[in-house]
Amino acid sequence: MEFGGWSAFFSGVAFTALLVVAGLGIGLFVGRRRGRMDVKEAVDLRGVAAVMDGLADWTTDIMEDVTHYNELVDRASRWLAEGKGQGDERLSQVIEVLTKIARTNEQLKQRLADAENRLHTQTAELQVFMSEARTDPLTGLSNRRGFNDELARRESEWLRHQIPYSVVMLDVDHFKQVNDRYGHATGDELLVAVGTQLKEILRLSDYVARIGGEEFAVLLAFAEIDTAIQTAERIRRSMTGVAIAAAGRTITVTLSAGVAQALPDEPAKQLLARADEALYAAKGAGRDCVWWHDGTRVHPAGDARLAPTGSSVRPESDDAFVSACKELRRQLLELAGTASGAAEDSSKTERRGGS
């Protein structure tokens, strides 16, 4: 083997060792910081977990590289040993160095295996932490962080592919009075009952969250304004069956709701502001009702046939047909989105299997 070849070989070994040290350093650094992460930090924990997964895969790849280098060293050692009888003292020195490298490689392989196990453990812990960081501990629903993440995903789908979605903002009526009169424990029990009812009445594709205090929010995938208003009304009416006992009395629940559908090129922040405006209108109109925003002004749910474009009311005979068409379109869009997600997951699996 020429001197230049050995030089390149040793450079490769040195570079690999450098990468190993860097990987171990990153793993230990992240491990130390994990316990200090605060939920309020602007950290993309999904990105962190993805990096950790990638780092685990990278560690496996490096282990394979080290094994490859070890095989090269073994072959080189045998080759040099065969030429030892030629009397070249330098050969014996090279053999000694290569033998040390081989032993070092074995140690590196063991360290990498340990590091990979630690990285997998840290990844699992981070994923549990992410789930907890996006869950409201009282109701078991998603919290504002989780809601914002899902909202950003829906916004991206809307802006890129025009997949419609709507937002329903919900507020428990007279909740402060319940807390003041019966105590916060009773108020918490009431919120749990509301959260349970929301989970039972909504579709699996709908995303519901408690975003603060007595306020809840629902993201309706593939839903235009008519469907969103109907869903809000169904939620509101379902609350008549929710009640808790406190101080010898039965406390019932009513909700006010504000609804808005994403408009062309509308950012999520503006959509939420419109839904909030509709919610405040519902509270101002006496509570226990639904209002919606058409992009310009708010309307009570009774004016739901006024389309966001301001078109006239359709005849009653056409309304059922139009509603059926919209529902069919929604289902087709939902199936298309599900199929697209499944295809993407399958493609990723195939790529991983082939790598």
C-alpha positions as CSV (number, residue, x, y, z in Angstrom):
1,M,0.0,0.0,0.0
2,E,1.4,3.4,-1.0
3,F,2.2,6.0,1.6
4,G,-0.5,8.3,0.2
5,G,-3.1,5.6,0.7
6,W,-2.1,5.1,4.3
7,S,-2.3,8.9,4.8
8,A,-5.8,9.0,3.5
9,F,-6.7,6.0,5.6
10,F,-5.4,7.5,8.8
11,S,-7.2,10.8,8.0
12,G,-10.4,8.8,7.6
13,V,-10.0,7.2,11.0
14,A,-9.2,10.5,12.6
15,F,-12.3,12.1,11.0
16,T,-14.5,9.3,12.2
17,A,-13.2,9.6,15.8
18,L,-13.9,13.3,15.6
19,L,-17.5,12.7,14.5
20,V,-17.9,10.1,17.3
21,V,-16.7,12.6,20.0
22,A,-19.1,15.2,18.5
23,G,-22.0,12.8,18.6
24,L,-21.3,11.8,22.2
25,G,-21.0,15.5,23.2
26,I,-24.3,16.4,21.6
27,G,-26.0,13.4,23.3
28,L,-24.7,14.4,26.7
29,F,-25.5,18.0,26.2
30,V,-29.1,17.3,25.2
31,G,-29.4,14.9,28.1
32,R,-28.3,17.4,30.6
33,R,-30.6,20.1,29.2
34,R,-33.7,17.9,29.0
35,G,-34.4,18.2,32.7
36,R,-34.2,22.0,32.5
37,M,-36.5,22.5,29.6
38,D,-39.4,24.8,30.3
39,V,-42.8,24.4,28.6
40,K,-42.8,28.1,28.0
41,E,-39.6,28.1,26.0
42,A,-40.0,28.7,22.3
43,V,-38.5,25.3,21.5
44,D,-39.7,23.1,18.6
45,L,-39.7,19.8,20.6
46,R,-40.8,17.8,17.6
47,G,-37.7,19.1,15.8
48,V,-35.5,18.1,18.7
49,A,-37.0,14.6,18.7
50,A,-36.4,14.4,14.9
51,V,-32.8,15.4,15.4
52,M,-32.4,12.8,18.1
53,D,-33.8,10.1,15.9
54,G,-31.5,11.3,13.1
55,L,-28.6,11.2,15.5
56,A,-29.4,7.7,16.5
57,D,-29.4,6.6,12.9
58,W,-26.2,8.5,12.3
59,T,-24.6,6.7,15.2
60,T,-25.6,3.4,13.7
61,D,-24.0,4.4,10.4
62,I,-20.8,5.5,12.0
63,M,-20.7,2.1,13.8
64,E,-20.8,0.4,10.4
65,D,-18.0,2.7,9.2
66,V,-15.9,1.9,12.2
67,T,-16.4,-1.8,11.5
68,H,-15.4,-1.2,7.9
69,Y,-12.2,0.6,9.0
70,N,-11.5,-2.3,11.4
71,E,-11.7,-4.8,8.6
72,L,-9.3,-2.6,6.6
73,V,-6.9,-2.5,9.5
74,D,-7.0,-6.2,9.9
75,R,-6.3,-6.8,6.3
76,A,-3.4,-4.3,6.4
77,S,-2.0,-5.9,9.5
78,R,-2.0,-9.3,7.8
79,W,-0.4,-7.9,4.7
80,L,2.3,-6.2,6.7
81,A,2.9,-9.2,8.8
82,E,3.6,-11.3,5.7
83,G,6.4,-8.8,4.8
84,K,7.9,-8.7,8.2
85,G,10.6,-11.1,7.4
86,Q,12.1,-8.7,4.8
87,G,13.9,-7.0,7.6
88,D,12.3,-3.6,7.3
89,E,12.1,-2.4,10.9
90,R,9.6,0.3,9.9
91,L,7.1,-2.5,9.1
92,S,7.1,-3.7,12.7
93,Q,6.4,-0.2,14.0
94,V,3.5,0.2,11.5
95,I,2.1,-3.1,12.7
96,E,2.2,-2.0,16.3
97,V,0.4,1.3,15.4
98,L,-2.2,-0.5,13.4
99,T,-2.8,-3.0,16.2
100,K,-3.5,-0.1,18.6
101,I,-5.9,1.4,16.0
102,A,-7.7,-1.9,15.8
103,R,-8.1,-2.0,19.6
104,T,-9.2,1.6,19.6
105,N,-11.9,0.8,17.0
106,E,-13.2,-2.0,19.2
107,Q,-13.5,0.4,22.1
108,L,-15.2,3.0,19.9
109,K,-17.7,0.4,18.7
110,Q,-18.7,-0.4,22.3
111,R,-18.9,3.3,23.2
112,L,-21.1,4.0,20.2
113,A,-23.4,1.1,21.1
114,D,-23.8,2.6,24.6
115,A,-24.3,6.1,23.1
116,E,-27.0,4.8,20.8
117,N,-28.9,3.2,23.6
118,R,-28.7,6.4,25.6
119,L,-29.9,8.4,22.6
120,H,-32.9,6.1,22.1
121,T,-33.8,6.5,25.7
122,Q,-33.5,10.3,25.5
123,T,-35.6,10.3,22.4
124,A,-38.4,8.3,24.1
125,E,-38.2,10.7,27.1
126,L,-38.4,13.7,24.8
127,Q,-41.5,12.3,23.0
128,V,-43.2,11.7,26.4
129,F,-42.3,15.2,27.4
130,M,-43.6,16.7,24.2
131,S,-46.9,14.9,24.7
132,E,-47.2,16.2,28.3
133,A,-46.2,19.7,27.2
134,R,-49.1,19.8,24.7
135,T,-51.8,18.3,27.0
136,D,-54.0,20.1,29.5
137,P,-53.5,18.2,32.8
138,L,-57.1,19.0,34.0
139,T,-59.2,17.9,31.0
140,G,-56.9,15.7,29.1
141,L,-57.5,17.8,26.0
142,S,-54.7,19.5,24.1
143,N,-53.5,22.8,25.4
144,R,-52.8,26.1,23.7
145,R,-49.3,24.9,22.6
146,G,-50.8,21.8,20.9
147,F,-53.6,23.9,19.4
148,N,-51.2,26.3,17.9
149,D,-49.1,23.5,16.3
150,E,-52.2,22.0,14.8
151,L,-53.4,25.4,13.6
152,A,-50.1,26.0,11.9
153,R,-50.4,22.7,10.1
154,R,-54.0,23.5,8.9
155,E,-52.9,27.0,7.9
156,S,-50.1,25.5,5.7
157,E,-52.5,23.0,4.1
158,W,-55.0,25.9,3.4
159,L,-52.4,28.2,1.9
160,R,-50.7,25.5,-0.2
161,H,-53.5,23.2,-1.2
162,Q,-56.7,25.2,-0.4
163,I,-57.9,22.5,1.9
164,P,-60.7,24.3,3.9
165,Y,-60.9,24.5,7.6
166,S,-62.8,26.4,10.3
167,V,-62.4,27.4,13.9
168,V,-64.9,27.3,16.7
169,M,-64.2,29.3,19.8
170,L,-66.1,28.2,22.9
171,D,-66.6,29.9,26.3
172,V,-68.3,28.5,29.4
173,D,-71.0,31.0,30.4
174,H,-70.9,32.5,33.9
175,F,-67.9,30.4,34.8
176,K,-66.6,33.1,37.2
177,Q,-69.8,32.9,39.2
178,V,-69.4,29.2,39.6
179,N,-65.9,29.6,40.9
180,D,-66.9,32.4,43.3
181,R,-70.0,30.7,44.6
182,Y,-68.9,27.0,44.8
183,G,-65.1,27.2,44.8
184,H,-62.4,26.4,42.2
185,A,-62.6,22.6,42.8
186,T,-66.2,22.7,41.6
187,G,-65.1,24.9,38.7
188,D,-62.5,22.4,37.7
189,E,-65.1,19.6,37.9
190,L,-67.3,21.6,35.5
191,L,-64.4,22.1,33.0
192,V,-63.7,18.3,33.1
193,A,-67.3,17.6,32.3
194,V,-67.3,20.0,29.4
195,G,-64.0,18.5,28.1
196,T,-65.5,15.0,28.3
197,Q,-68.6,16.1,26.4
198,L,-66.5,17.7,23.7
199,K,-64.5,14.6,23.1
200,E,-67.6,12.5,22.9
201,I,-69.5,14.7,20.4
202,L,-66.7,15.6,18.0
203,R,-65.3,13.6,15.1
204,L,-61.9,12.0,15.3
205,S,-60.6,14.4,12.6
206,D,-61.7,17.4,14.7
207,Y,-59.0,18.9,17.0
208,V,-60.3,20.2,20.4
209,A,-58.2,22.0,23.0
210,R,-58.6,23.9,26.2
211,I,-56.7,27.1,25.4
212,G,-57.1,28.9,28.7
213,G,-59.4,29.2,31.7
214,E,-62.9,28.4,30.6
215,E,-62.2,28.8,26.9
216,F,-62.0,26.0,24.5
217,A,-61.3,25.8,20.7
218,V,-62.1,23.4,18.0
219,L,-60.3,23.0,14.6
220,L,-62.6,21.5,12.0
221,A,-60.7,19.9,9.2
222,F,-62.3,20.0,5.7
223,A,-65.2,22.1,7.1
224,E,-66.7,25.2,5.4
225,I,-68.7,27.8,7.3
226,D,-72.1,26.0,7.1
227,T,-70.7,22.8,8.5
228,A,-68.8,24.7,11.2
229,I,-71.9,26.5,12.4
230,Q,-73.9,23.3,12.5
231,T,-71.1,21.7,14.6
232,A,-71.0,24.7,17.0
233,E,-74.8,24.5,17.4
234,R,-74.6,20.7,18.0
235,I,-71.9,21.3,20.7
236,R,-74.0,24.0,22.3
237,R,-77.2,21.9,22.4
238,S,-75.3,18.9,23.7
239,M,-74.3,20.8,26.8
240,T,-77.9,20.7,28.1
241,G,-77.1,17.2,29.2
242,V,-74.0,18.2,31.2
243,A,-74.5,18.9,34.9
244,I,-72.6,18.5,38.2
245,A,-73.8,18.5,41.8
246,A,-72.4,21.0,44.3
247,A,-73.6,22.3,47.7
248,G,-76.9,20.4,47.3
249,R,-77.6,22.0,43.9
250,T,-77.3,20.9,40.3
251,I,-75.1,23.1,38.2
252,T,-75.8,23.1,34.5
253,V,-73.7,24.3,31.6
254,T,-74.2,26.6,28.7
255,L,-71.7,27.7,26.1
256,S,-71.3,30.7,23.8
257,A,-69.6,30.1,20.5
258,G,-67.8,32.1,17.7
259,V,-67.2,30.5,14.3
260,A,-65.1,31.5,11.3
261,Q,-63.8,29.8,8.2
262,A,-60.4,30.6,6.7
263,L,-60.5,33.0,3.8
264,P,-58.2,33.0,0.8
265,D,-54.6,33.8,1.8
266,E,-55.7,34.5,5.4
267,P,-53.2,33.9,8.1
268,A,-54.2,31.9,11.1
269,K,-53.8,34.8,13.5
270,Q,-56.5,36.8,11.6
271,L,-58.8,33.8,11.5
272,L,-58.6,33.4,15.3
273,A,-59.3,37.1,15.7
274,R,-62.4,36.9,13.6
275,A,-63.6,33.8,15.6
276,D,-63.0,35.7,18.8
277,E,-64.9,38.7,17.6
278,A,-67.9,36.3,16.8
279,L,-67.5,34.8,20.3
280,Y,-67.7,38.2,22.0
281,A,-70.8,39.0,19.9
282,A,-72.4,35.8,21.2
283,K,-71.6,36.7,24.7
284,G,-73.0,40.2,24.2
285,A,-76.2,38.8,22.6
286,G,-77.1,37.1,25.9
287,R,-74.8,34.0,25.8
288,D,-75.8,30.4,25.1
289,C,-75.8,31.1,21.3
290,V,-73.6,30.8,18.2
291,W,-72.4,33.7,16.1
292,W,-70.1,33.6,13.0
293,H,-67.9,36.0,11.1
294,D,-68.0,36.3,7.3
295,G,-64.8,38.2,6.9
296,T,-66.5,41.6,7.2
297,R,-69.0,41.4,10.1
298,V,-70.6,39.0,12.5
299,H,-74.0,37.3,12.2
300,P,-76.1,35.1,14.5
301,A,-76.3,31.4,13.6
302,G,-79.8,32.0,12.4
303,D,-78.3,33.9,9.4
304,A,-76.1,31.0,8.4
305,R,-77.6,30.9,4.9
306,L,-75.9,34.2,4.2
307,A,-72.8,32.9,2.5
308,P,-69.5,34.6,3.1
309,T,-69.6,36.1,-0.4
310,G,-72.8,37.9,0.5
311,S,-75.0,36.0,-2.0
312,S,-78.7,35.9,-1.5
313,V,-80.5,33.1,0.4
314,R,-81.1,30.0,-1.6
315,P,-84.6,28.6,-2.0
316,E,-85.4,25.9,0.6
317,S,-85.8,23.3,-2.1
318,D,-82.2,23.8,-3.1
319,D,-80.7,23.9,0.4
320,A,-80.8,20.1,1.1
321,F,-79.1,19.4,-2.2
322,V,-76.4,22.0,-1.7
323,S,-75.7,20.7,1.8
324,A,-75.5,17.2,0.5
325,C,-73.0,18.3,-2.1
326,K,-70.9,20.1,0.4
327,E,-70.9,17.1,2.7
328,L,-69.8,14.8,-0.1
329,R,-67.0,17.3,-1.0
330,R,-65.9,17.4,2.6
331,Q,-65.7,13.6,2.8
332,L,-63.8,13.3,-0.5
333,L,-61.3,15.9,0.7
334,E,-60.9,14.1,4.0
335,L,-60.4,10.8,2.2
336,A,-57.8,12.4,-0.1
337,G,-55.9,13.8,2.8
338,T,-55.9,10.5,4.6
339,A,-54.7,8.7,1.5
340,S,-52.0,11.2,0.9
341,G,-50.8,10.9,4.5
342,A,-50.8,7.1,4.2
343,A,-48.9,7.2,0.9
344,E,-46.3,9.5,2.4
345,D,-45.8,7.2,5.5
346,S,-45.5,4.2,3.1
347,S,-42.9,6.0,1.0
348,K,-40.9,6.9,4.1
349,T,-41.0,3.3,5.3
350,E,-39.8,2.1,1.9
351,R,-37.0,4.6,1.8
352,R,-35.9,3.5,5.3
353,G,-36.1,-0.1,4.3
354,G,-34.0,0.4,1.3
355,S,-31.3,2.5,3.0
